[in-house]
């Protein structure tokens, strides 16, 4: 990374609105703990002024930028290159100066993988000595319901887990039920575990080890999900924000399966760590990131 134009690497966080966003606070803590001399600041930018603001970041020789909504999609055309993950998701949440050009990335897939992978390992360890089908448990499916782009971003983030990531492209919120079969050739569908519906997944005989939901499922879909074959120790991660009532109803629907529901802060922490690594090349301690987020949100 070219740091010759600035005395210290600076990252500007751009969004609208930005009030209450913890990024600057968390990144400052991470930089101090990791001993890297980076600085972060936040700027609220009017929507029609975003391109000017981004060009200003580039002209000033800053080292990176964090992109909040509604600018993550708008930034794509202003970057010199983007990663496969950003291309897959259609937006970038981080960018950095690489030599004389700007590279954009989207760390959501990496954040999800880094969040759930330790849980999968812990689940496997916990059941290892129990009388269960260990081979089936070891290869249980990481099932993504409701978002093709997220499933593909997760596959890009972890080639090791890619073949365990299954996708059901099904609307799961409070709307009429409809299915969308992912259009790929038969070999590709087999390799990437694409399913037209939850019923098709159920008929495949696969077991859910981890469930990633784009949003909280409605009552009908919750009942379908609850009836799937679950791993001995499964996990559930809801990506979209939801009310406590919505989350409680969802959790109640799978209570009998001893599903561990991942705290949204955990995903935020892992994605923030991936963002920090993208800019600095250093991975901060996840406990520090989590503690910083929790402290900030208590204010």
Secondary structure, DSSP 8 states (H G I E B T S, - for coil): ---TT-SSEEEEEEESS-TT--HHHHHHHHHHHHT--EEEEEEE--GGGHHHHHHHHHHTT-SEEEE-TTSTTGGGGGSSEE-HHHHHHT--SEEEEETTEEEEE--HHHHHHHHHHHHHHHHHHHHTTSSS-HHHHHT-EEEEES-HHHHHHHHHH-TTTGGGEEEE-B--SSS---B------HHHHHHHTEESSHHHHHHTT--EEEEEESS---HHHHHHHHTS-EEEEEEEEE-S---HHHHHHHHHHTGGGT-EE--HHHHHHHHHHHHHHHHHS----HHHHHHHHHHHHH-
